[in-house]
Amino acid sequence: MNSGTTELAWFKSSYSGSEGDSCVEVAAAEQGVYVRDSKDVTRPHLAIGCEEWSRFTGFVANA
């Protein structure tokens, strides 16, 4: 996936605590989803294709 990650709208899960520790943020793009560490947003992002993200969220929902 190739997208300028600075233009993405990042968000944390509503299940994240208010302390901000141990959280990840996600941002949706046309090509898929980006995931980053909310404690250090300067680190590289993980890019996941739409199909892979769908399989992952389906697995988590059924776990």
KAWO-V884004 format. One record per run of one state. SS is the DSSP state (H for helix, E for strand, L for the rest). FROM is the first residue (numbers start at 0). TO is the last residue. If there is no record, write none. Layout:
ss:SS from:FROM to:TO
ss:SS from:FROM to:TO
This chain:
ss:L from:0 to:3
ss:H from:4 to:6
ss:L from:7 to:9
ss:E from:10 to:11
ss:L from:12 to:22
ss:E from:23 to:28
ss:L from:29 to:30
ss:E from:31 to:36
ss:L from:37 to:44
ss:E from:45 to:48
ss:H from:49 to:61
ss:L from:62 to:62
